[in-house]
Amino acid sequence: MQSIKIVISYLGIFVILGLLYQYHIKYDYEPKVDPVLQTYVDEWRLDMDSAGISYSRAWDELKSIEIVECSKIKAGLINSNGGDEHTLGMVIKPDRRIVIDSSLLTMHESILRMTIYHELGHYAFNLDHIDDHEHIMNTNPLHYSEYKEKWPEFKYNYINTILTQLNER
């Protein structure tokens, strides 16, 4: 009889530990973000929070935002679809990853910022590409000076696209 009580006590402890572990995974999880990208990811999160846009469900599912060699993206080694000459980043939904082309590290920060916003737009909101040169979801990269000079317009268009899409659901 004493041994049954001990077994039940241990089972209770394991159940409690399991629940605490699940709570930790579900509520304390942060995706792994490459330190070079962290500033831009934090800026995106702040912009979404400021606009009242919830991204928590996608954020909680995201595993990592990392830098990879561009040749791996373009050759299809990261994703079977591969990329093209304009591919600066890619969402890999099954792996819950966003990969950013390492060549961006040699470019102006405005291109890196735009790429982070672009890929997070795909991941968090399933945004499609837009054929508009003054939009973050445009498929053809512009010169960095255009992103730098017109960033408020780009961001405004991007946030409005997200809000419109969320209102249509």
Secondary structure, DSSP 4 states (H G I P E B T S, - for coil): -HHHHHHHHHHHHHHHHHHHHHHHHHHS---EE-TTTHHHHHHHHHHHHHTT---HHHHHH--EEEEE-HHHHHTTSSSTT---TT--EEEEGGGTEEEEEGGGGGS-HHHHHHHHHHHHHHHHH-PPP---TTSTT-SS---HHHHHHTHHHHHHHHHHHHHHHHHH-
